[in-house]
Amino acid sequence: MKKIKNLLEKLNKNRSLTLLEYEQLISGYSKEAAEYAAALAVENRKRVYGTDIYIRGLIEVSNVCKNDCYYCGIRCSNKNCDRYRLTKEDILLSAKEGYALGFRTFVMQGGEDPHFTDEFLVDVISSLKSLYPDCAITLSLGERSRESYKALKNAGADRYLLRHETAEKEHYQKLHPENMSYDNRMECLKNLKELGFQVGCGFMVGSPYQTVQNLAKDLKFVEEFAPDMCGIGPYLTHKDTPFNNMPSGSFELTLYLLSIIRLISPEILLPATTALGTINPKGRELGILAGANVIMPNLSPMSVRQKYMLYDNKACIGDEAAESVNNLKRSMEAIGYTVVTSRGDRSLTGFITP
Ligand code: SAH
C-alpha cells in the first residue's frame, strides 16, 4: 500500500506517470488504494468545480449502424435489434423538453447511420443553435471525414465524444472487424481536436481481452492526448454479440480508474456513465464520489429507449425525463453535490471562477 500511495501522490503532483507506473497502480488495486485515490480525486475536483455536477441531455438519435463492433448491441449484424432513427422534429422536441428541465447541453449520440448526412446534421445543429443559443451541442456519431467534422463544427457543434476504445492497436483489432481501424479512430480524434471541438475520448473497463498493460496505455493516452472529456464505463455483455460469453467489467476497478483520471487532469469533464449506473444501482453516486462530475440523463423519446441497447439491462429506460432529473437532483443533494444549470464547459484555469 505504501508504494501505491506514493504512486498516487506522485501522479497528483506531476499529473504524469510512466507506463510501468500506471501498470503498477492498476495491479496494486485494493479497497484501501481506491479510497485514497478517491480522496485525492475529490479534493482536486472540488478545487476546480466545487460541488457542481453538470448534466447533459442524451438524445439517442439512431440505432442504425454500419459497423459491426463485436461488443456492441446495435452492431449491424444483430438481427434482433429493432432499428429506429429520429427525425429532425423528434430531436427538436426532445431538446425542447430538455431545455424546460434545465439542460444546457444536448448530446446527440447514435450508431454510424448513413442516413445522417452532413446536410441533415448541419440543418439539425443550426436549428438547435438558433433555438437555444445558450446551449452546447455535443455529438457522438462515430468516425466521419475531416470535412464532415468541419461542416458540423461550422454549423455550431461545440463538443465531440469519440471513445478511442483502447489505445493498443492489437487489442483494438480483437474488438472490431477487419474493416475498422485503430489508425483511423486516432486520426479522427486528432482531426476533431485540430478543428477546435472540445473532445472526449474514452474506453471500456474490462472489455474482452483487455490486459493491465492495455489499461496502462489507455491512461497514458488520456495523459498525452489531454482531452476535455473522458467517458469510461464497465464493459457490459450483450446477449446478441459474439462476445456474449465474455464477463462484464469490474465496477470497483472502474471507480478506481475514474479517480486516477481525475488525478491526471483535475479539469477534465468526467461522466459517471449509464454503464456505471447499470452495473450498480448506486453507480452514479459512487462515480461522483470517486471523482466524476458529469451525468448524462436520457432525453430520448420514451418509445425508442428500449431499442438503444448497447448492452443488456441498460439502466434508466423507464423514467420520464422530468422524473429522472428530479430523482437525480435529490440523489446528488443527498451526497453533498448540486446539479447545476449551465453549459458546464471545461475549466481553463483549474480554479473555480468566482
Ligand atoms: N457510434 C458512436 C457512439 C457509440 S455508443 C461511436 O462510435 O462513437 C458509445 C459508447 O458505448 C462506445 O464508444 C462504447 O465504448 C460503449 N459501448 C458499446 N457497447 C458497449 C458494451 N457492450 N458495454 C459497455 N459499453 C459499450
Boltz pocket constraint, residues with backbone or C-beta under 6 A from the ligand:
constraints:
  - pocket:
      binder: B
      contacts: [[A, 71], [A, 72], [A, 73], [A, 109], [A, 110], [A, 111], [A, 112], [A, 140], [A, 141], [A, 142], [A, 143], [A, 161], [A, 162], [A, 163], [A, 165], [A, 202], [A, 203], [A, 204], [A, 233], [A, 234], [A, 235], [A, 236], [A, 237], [A, 238], [A, 275], [A, 310], [A, 311]]
      max_distance: 6.0
